[in-house]
């Protein structure tokens, strides 16, 4: 494997991690002011939000 391939793979892993983190964080914060958020809204890392 060349250095470029390794860097590309590392970038894809980071991009995936950041996207999952941002989605999870924004979903949680959007319901922070409500007493109880719908159970289907919470997103674990690596999963897509339901309804999208």
Order of alpha helices (4+ residues) and beta strands (2+ residues): alpha
